[in-house]
Amino acid sequence: MLEFRTEKIKELRQSRRISQRALGDMLGISDRAVSKWETGLARPTAENMIRLAKIFEVPLEYFLRTDIEAEAAKTPVGMESIKELYKIGRGPSSSHTMGPERASLAFREKNKGADSFRAVLHGSLAKTGIGHGTDVVIKKTFEPYPCEVQLDMIEVDLPHPNTMDLYAYKDGSEIDRARVQSVGGGSIVFDDSTEEPPARIYKETTFEAIAECCRREHIRIWEYAVRVEGEGFLEYMQGIWSAMKAAIHRGLEDEGILPGGLDVHKKAKSLFDSQHIDETAETRENRMVCAYAFAVSEQNASGERIVTAPTCGASGVLPAVLYYQQKKRRLSDEAIIEALITAGVIGNLIKTNASISGAECGCQAEIGSACAMASAALAELFGLNLEKIEYAAEIAIEHHLGLTCDPICGLVQIPCIERNAVAAMRAINAVNLANFLWDTRKISLDRVIETMKETGHDLHTSYKETSEAGLAKIEL
Ligand code: SF4
């Protein structure tokens, strides 16, 4: 069997600097149709395949591949830098505010001559964008120019659940347009982009391969990552840890009501302060870790600066676990950064082989991934071996499988803030279990990541950041 390689259309079009619209005009079809071919949502007819080969002056075979090649192409060819995972930005949602903000900024830069803009939000961006404040962020980014934001609740055949179209106008006439996907963790992909995607600097794409490399070289996971990332990486990670701590400090000072109209009070400070006289050490640990998780998550819900870990919605889990350990055991920033890097490798594996997007795979992809990252980080801090680190991360993901994303009113508040605190405690439990039971493990981390992806794709769409089901149906 032969398969048509739709991605080759994009490759050729970009190398010839032809826009989707221009290619569509040559073929007498819309730019949308070209976009669908390029993202694999549709295939050209036999007649258009031949015409494409003629336009690009390549043999038809150039677009075709065998079953064996098609199978090999499904395997990721590497992993991006951990810097693409940990990003500093404003909440409350990496895919619904951080991504659209970055896209709008880039589009505005590209169209300096425009005097007004329009944004059309599709899929999950349309269904929960107002709750997340997507419209407000986009309008603010285009200021002082006016930008109309429209919601499209109808189109379903999208290249990604978080898709948006941007239009630029001059004196009332359209001068440019672009389709953008907000693919999770604040990352964006312009359909028409001629920019190279981030380089895949890691050759290994499974935990098994990374562990094998660490065993061979007698190094820990964080050392493996430092070797791959190269110069300046530790400084970047110091900036990430400083931003995480700053969010905790601000969150513990902050009081009042979160924006959005749900009348949700900020609780981090009261959790931190409400000590009982006869409090046990275990209760205190629980209260402190939860206070730190609330602090970051409430800062995120307030639209303040946080670090995606791996997303805005799940940004409280990892800093809460690490900050508690740093305070309790008086650990240096260097030790915490090593743990953060190990967590980054785990997050990167999930991002590469499954998803970190709630709109794509539900909350298991956000909070489940954050919990796995925090478990691995804690295991690293305790100096546990590779098998225990793997088991801790595997337990953390396994017990989030199937977790839905259905926040009330689309606001990243209920259940998201508490969910960060619960996941932080679960990460601690996962490490304890892994430490005692590691030699009884039956499932690999790689296998459970695969399962998370399958589960996410099987989850009904209404439970993937659409505000259509579950808790989102509750009216407060
Ligand atoms: S429910 Fe989970 S995935 Fe959905 S917005 Fe909240 S934290 Fe993110």
Residues whose N, C-alpha, C, O or C-beta is under 5 A from the ligand:
A	BS01	SF4	G313 A314 G358 G362 C363 E366 T404 C405 D406 P407 V412 C416
